[in-house]
């Protein structure tokens, strides 16, 4: 099949090409650096699949342009599918496939990296030592052993994160509408969200972004948290009301914040903006706090994950080309 790849970066090209070669080169790629939008959708090869990443917004307007170009399949090279208007896709006859699981440990391990960096101020120590400042003042940390970690969403990534934190000797609480017996066997105790917020020293978000979870961390949720709590979001930016979190940081209610995702990241992440002025004042404010660590949607970015993403994406497209149905389709509820 012809496959138009939006938001292409060099690593996408390398991993997708390699996976395609391993499969006998059944597909032909058109590489586009542009993000999908109603304007760029017209660049899709007619009759071919399109391959999208997390900040390609497949809204009704973009989808209708794709439909006019007879695009039958969107192959997401991601697990989250909040960026696609699934109802519009169904109406227009465009099937949507994703990569449901590629390396949950990749995201979980990055999350743990953020927890450790913030707990022991490693992000600050790195800079200090390079400047010849070997004083410890301001770097006093907290031991994780024995502390309570709240996991919001115990799917593949949440469970992998819980497993690691159990290894640290943490007490584990979780909230998920579908409790997982495997997590319970690990020692995870499911509690209502309010109890998790009130009891946790570290709160980590691993649920998908849906209308129900948008701004699940808002001012009211923050008010329930323990003073000095550590909040980590490696899932989707809009789970968190950023303005409320900034107020939480200013009041000290939030003691440390780790973000790999941000509500308005589409205008920032995956680009080198080091020669530009950051126009997003909310994001710029976040970067001023010493107790905030931001990575730019990097948690998935391991060799293992990119290999698995590319292989599943190729398999999705091949299955669609051969049998008219991708392996991992998502449909509107
Ligand atoms: P998953 O589908 O395996 O698990 C999601 C879990 O969240 C499920 O157990 C589900 O029941 C639960 N859930 C749903 N609604 C909830 C709610 N209101 N409150 C609490 N839990 C709820 O998904 P996953 O593979 O573990 O991925 C989780 C999320 O991580 C994805 O949706 C995606 O947004 C994000 N993600 C981020 C990166 C990154 O690089 N930062 C990479 C991959 C995935």
Boltz pocket constraint, residues with backbone or C-beta under 6 A from the ligand:
constraints:
  - pocket:
      binder: B
      contacts: [[A, 79], [A, 80], [A, 100], [A, 101], [A, 104], [A, 107], [A, 152], [A, 153], [A, 154], [A, 155], [A, 156], [A, 157], [A, 158], [A, 175], [A, 176], [A, 177], [A, 178], [A, 206], [A, 207], [A, 208], [A, 209], [A, 212], [A, 213], [A, 234], [A, 235], [A, 236], [A, 260], [A, 261], [A, 297], [A, 298], [A, 299], [A, 300], [A, 301]]
      max_distance: 6.0
